[in-house]
């Protein structure tokens, strides 16, 4: 039996002080005429620290814009305390070594990234700054980055030393704070940040962070290719029909993922051998719940490949009504608003999945799928942000009501980027390519959602054995407790 999800009510409201975007070249005289355009991408690999709108500074040679052990400038103080960059940008405009500054149009949420372009001449360097919003006076900075192409430069977290680290929302503007700044007990000088330690109401388990706090990529592209074998030894998913037909046990499957930020493409090439044809599957009972409807019989169906990202990487709020009965995710809320008396808890037992077009194998059981998506907004074959699948309790606190809820057709504004996926490989559980057997055509209730008839699955990094299981035979896994209780 799984342990119940932890109840963790969100204490943080993201309210960003408006920044004055600034861009200019105050000291452009004498600048070489040979300049080139480079892309600067700021990735946020933290779990729950949102960045204020990052600032990219182009400067001549080494320009010490702050120093550990010395007092922060008034502009850096305001950036670190409030996320307001206006005064800091004015200071940079007066610095003879600063050529230009560019401010990102948006904040950068955990797992997200933002890319800015700057004009860079030979011998010029780049520095990047931003506030860690759920801190009193924390900021990240990376100085002196070469413009020749630097994949994976890292920014450290610093404390401006101008406020005490009360770690109370009441003292932090981005957390809804309205109190005046608390200076008694501040360090007085810039120092390496010690993280969230639990002195206030910011829970360390949620908001703490470790260096590197940000990853800075400079160059025209972030590209690569990796291949994963797909296995029939798939996870024991409750209530699922696990396909392990003889032709599948004798066959094989693999998926290759190629990506390029510059071309804005992610391409999945999936190759299958031994795919059954004219297959019929039937569940002994209807395992549908009030939260999900599933087909009982699939005959002469088609196949679908799924790209699954962000295992446990995107914290998801689960809403319950005043009696503790599950409502669902934010997408399940009536009119998008929580009913009176309802409450939310946060879980990381969630994933986002994207479906390919339906495909049918050749008569000999061979199939090849080539599926292309956009790097900056991964979308399924229906041009939506895919589906979110969450495992939680149907009744709050009752582990015997543990089950699954899906919501398909996420808005594109909530779509994953492939930068998020790459970050999840580094800091979380990675990604998967899965295969399901589906009705053809799919009914509306199953649009952007998979059936519960599962076939090959591959993960990256490799988490499963690609050799066929023993015995290798199709079977139906026991259902969730909630399905047994008739939820």
N, C-alpha and C positions, 0 to 999 in steps of 0.2 A: 504494500500500500504506500502510495506516495505521501510524503508529509504535506500538510496543508501549506498553502502559499502564505507568505508572511504579509501581515497587514501593515501597510506603510502609507499613511495618508500624506499626500503631497503638501509640503509646507512652503513651496516656492512658487511665486507668481512671476513669470517673465515679463518684466516691464522695463523697457530699455529707454534710457535718456537719449533724446534725439541728438545726433552728432551732426556737426556742420562739415559736410564733405569738402575737402580742400585739395586742390591740385594746382601745382605751379612750378616754376623753375626760377627761384629767386636769384640764383647765382649762375645763370646759364652762360654768362659771358666767358669766352675762352674755352667753351666746351667743344670737344672734337666733333666734327661734322658727321663722322661715321658712327651712327647709332643703329641699334637693332631692337626689335620688339621681342621681349621675352615674357613668358607666362610665369606668374608666381602663384602657387597653390598652397593654401594654408589648410591643413587637415586637423581635425579635432578628435584625438583618440581617447579622450577621457570618457568616463561613464556618465557623469551628470553635470559637468561644468560647461556652461555655454560661454563662448567668447563674445565680447563686444565686437563691434565692427572693426576688423583688423586694419592696421595702418601699415602700408609698405613705404619705406623711405629709401630713395636712391641718393647716394652720396659719393663724394670723391674720396677715394682711399678709405683709410680707417677713420671713422668719426665717432668718438666716444660720446654717445647721446645720454648715457647715465653711467654711474659707477657704483658697484657694491661697496659699502662702507662709507658712502657719502650721502648727504641729504638729497632727496628727490626734488627736482625742480617743481615750481608751482603747477606747470602744465602736466607733468607726469603724475603729480599728486592727484590732480583732478581726474585724470584718466583712470588711475588705479582705484580711486575711491568711488567714482560715480559712473565710469564708462564714458564720460564726456571728453571727446578728443579736441575740442575747439581750441583751448588754450595751449595744449601741447603742439598742435599744428602751427599756431602762431609763433611759438618758440622756435620750431624747426625752420620756419620761413626766415628767421633772422640768423640762422646758422650758416656761415659762409661755405661750409662743406656740403650742405644739403642742396641737391639739384632739384628734386621734385618729391612730392608725397601723393599717395593715392589711398583713398579710404574705401573699404569694401561697402557694397550697397546693403548688406544684411549682416546680422549676427551669424555666428557659426555654432549650430547645436552639436551635441555629442554625436560622433560618428559621421558628421557632415564635413564638407569642405567648401571653400570659395576660391575662385581663381581670378586674379587681376592681371592686367598686362601693363608693362612699363617700358619706356624707352631707356636703353642702357648703352653707354659708351664704354670703350676700353678703359680699364683700370677703375671703373666705378663699381661700387658694391651696393648690396641691399641689406636693410635691416627691417625687422617686422615686430610690431607691438600690438598688444590687445589686453583688455581687462578680463580676468576670470570673474564672471559675474557673481557667483555665489561665494564671494569672499569679502572681507572688509576693505582691504587695500592691496589685493593681489593682482599681479599682471604677468604676462608672459612676454619674453623678448628673445630675439635671435639677432645678433649683430654681425656685420661683416661677411655676408654670404656672397660668394663669387657668382657672377652672372654667366659663367661659362657653361653652366649646367650642373646642378647640384641636387641629385635625387636623394632625399632623405636627410637634409639638414634638420637639426632639432632645436626647439626653443625650450628654455628652462623657465620655471616659475619663480617669480621674485615677490618680495614683500616691500612695498614702498616705505614702510616704517613710519607712516604718518598717522595711523590709527591703531588702537588696540585691537587685537584679534578676538573680539567678543563672540564671533560666530553666531550672532543673533540676527534673525531676519529684520528685527526692528531697527537695526543699525546699518542695513544694507539696502540701498535704493532699488536694485534689481529684484530684490526679494520682497518688495513692498514696504521697506523701511521708511519711517517718517521722523525718526529721532535725529537729533544733531549728531555729528561725528564725535566719537569717543577718542580723545587723544591721550588721556592719562593711561600710561602703561605701554605706549607705542615705542618701537625700537629707536626711532629718531633718524635712522639711516636705512638705505636700501640694503636688503639682506636676501639670501636664498629663502624661499618660502618653505615653511615647515608643514604645510598641508592643513587639512581640517582635523582637529584633535578632539572635538566633542565638548568644548567649553561652553557652547550655547545650544541653540535648537537646530543647528545644521548637523544632521547625523553623519558621522564619519563614514559609515558603511555606504552612504548614498553619495556624498559630495566630496569625499577625499580624492586625491589625485597623486600621481607620481610622475616624475620626469621620465621621458620627455613629455612635456605638456602639450606641445604642438609639433607637427611635422611640416617642414617647409620644403617644397619642391620648386626648383627653378629650372625652367627649360621648356622646350616646345611640346613635350609629350610625357605621358606615363603609360607605358605599354608593356605587354608580355603575353606569354602563352603557357598554359599548364594543362596536363592531361590526367584524368582520373579514371581508373577502372570502375565499372559498376558491378555490384554484387547482388546475388540472390539471398545472401545472408543478412536480410534487412532487419531493422530493429523490430522488437515485439510491440507493434502498435495495437492497442486494444481495439476490438470490434472491426478489424480489417481482414479482408480476404487476401492472403499472401499467395501470390501466384508463383509456383515452382513446378511448371509443367515439364515433362521429359525433354522436349525440344529446347526449353530454356536451360535446363540443367546441363545439356550437352553443348549449348551455345555460349555466347559471351557478349559483353557490351562495354563500351567506354565512351567517355565524353571529353572533348578538347575545348577549352575556353580560351579565346584570343581577345585581347582588349587593347584599345588605344584611346586615350583621352583626347588627343589632338584630332583624331578622325571621328570622335564621339560615337564609337562603336564598341559593342560587345557581341562576339559571335560564338555561338555554341554549335559544335559539330558532334552529333551523337551517332554512333554506329552500333547496330544491333545484329546479332546472329541468333537464330532459333526462336524468333517471335511466333507464337501460336496464331493460327488463322481459324476463322469460324468458331471462335471460342464462346461458350456460354457459362456464366457464373451466377449462382443463386444463393442468397443468404437464407438460412432456415427460418429466421424471423426478421421483421423490420426493425433495424436498430436506430431508426430516426428518433430524434429528440425534439422538444419544442424549440431548440436552438439550431438544429441542423436536420435537413431532410436528405435522405440517401436513397439511391435506387436499390431495389431488392434483387432484381434480375437484370443482367446485361447480356444481350445476345447479339452476335454479329456486330460488335461495337468497333470502336477505333481506339487508338493509343494516343497518349499525350505525354510530353516531356515537361518536367517542372524544374525551374531554377529556384532554389530555396536559399535565401540569404539571412544572415543576422540571427542565427540561433542564440537566443538569450541576449541579443545585443541591443535591442531597442526596448527600453522599459515601457510597459503598456499598462494603462489604468483599466481596471475591471470594476464595473459599477454594480451595486446591489441596491435593492429597494429598501424601504424602511423596515421590512420584516426579514431582511437578510437573504432574499431570493435574487438569484442572478438576473441582471438585465443584459449585460454584455459589455463590449468595448464602447468607445465613444460613438462608433458608427451605428450602434444599436439603440442609442438614446432617442426617445420620441422627440421629433423636431430638433434634434441635436442638443437638447438641454436635459440635465438630470432632473428627474421628478422630485417633488418635495420630500424631504426626509431620506433621500437616497445618499449613499456614500461610496467612495472609491477606494480601492486598494491597488497597489502596484505589484506587477509580477514581471519576471524576466523569462518565464516559461512561454515564450512566444516566438513565432517565426513569420517571415513574409515570403510568399511563394508566388511565382509567375508562371503561367501556362503557355506552352507553345501552341501552334495550330495543331489540330488533330491530324494523325497520320496513320496510314495502313501499310503493313509490310508487303513485300513481294510474295509470290506464291511459295518461294523456297525459304521463307522466314527471315530474309535479309531486309534491313531497313536503314536508311541514312537520313538524318534530319539536320538541316542547316537552318539556324534560327538567329536572326540578327536583332539586337536591341540598341537603344541609345544609352551611351555611357552615363550621361548626366541626369537621366530620368528613366530607370529601367521599367519598361511597361510590358504587360502580357499581350497575347495575340488579339485581345479585344481593346487594346489601347487604354487600359486602366492601370492603376498602380498595383494590381494583383490582389492577393488575399492575405489577410492576417489570420493565423491560427493560434489559439491560446488554449492552454490546459489549466483548468481551474476548478473550483468547487461550485456546483449548482446552488448549494445552500452555504452561506458564509460560515466557515468554521467546521463544516461537516465533511470529513474526508471520505465518507461513504457515498457522497454525491459527486465525486471527482469525475470530470469529463472534459469534453472538447467543444469549443465553439469556433466557428469560422465566419468570416465576413469577406465576401468577394466583391470586386469592383471598387477598390480603393481609389480615391481621387488622385490624379496625377501629381498634385501638389504634395502628396504624402509618399510618392514613389521613392524607392531607394536610389542612390547613386552608386556607381561601381566603386567610387572612392570609399563609401561606407563598407562595401563588401571587402575590399582590400584591407581596410582597417580591422574588420572583424577577423580576418585571417591572422593578423598580428596580435590582436588583443583579446579575442573571444574564441568561439568554437568554429568559425569558418563558414563554409557553404556546402551545398549539396545539389546534385542533379538527380531527380527521381523520375519514375515512370509509372503511369497508371493506365488502367483499362477503363474506357468511358463509353456511355451510351452515344450512339451516333444517329441523329444529331443530339447534342446535349440539351437537356431541358433547361428552361430559364432559371429554375431554382439552383441549378448546378453551374451556372455561368461564372467563370473565374474561380471556381472551386473544384477540387478533385473529388472523384468517387472514393470509396474505401476499398477499391480493388488495386493492390499495389504489386509492382514488379521490381525491376532493377533500381538500385540506388547506389550512387557514388558520393563520397565526401572528400573535401579538401580542407585541411590536411586529412590524410587517410585515417579513418577511424574504424573501418570494418575490413574483414578478411574477404578478398574478392573470389576465393575458391568456393565452389558450390557447397551448400550445407549437406550434412548427412544425418538423417535421410533427406533427400531432395524431393519434396512433394508438396502440392498445394494444400493449404489448410486455412481455417478461420480462427483467428485469435479470440480468446475470451473477451467479452465486452467490458467496458468501464463499469464500475459499481453503479453509477447513475443509470446506465442503460438497464441493468438488472432490476433496479428499483422502479423503473417506468418513468423516469424524468423526461 
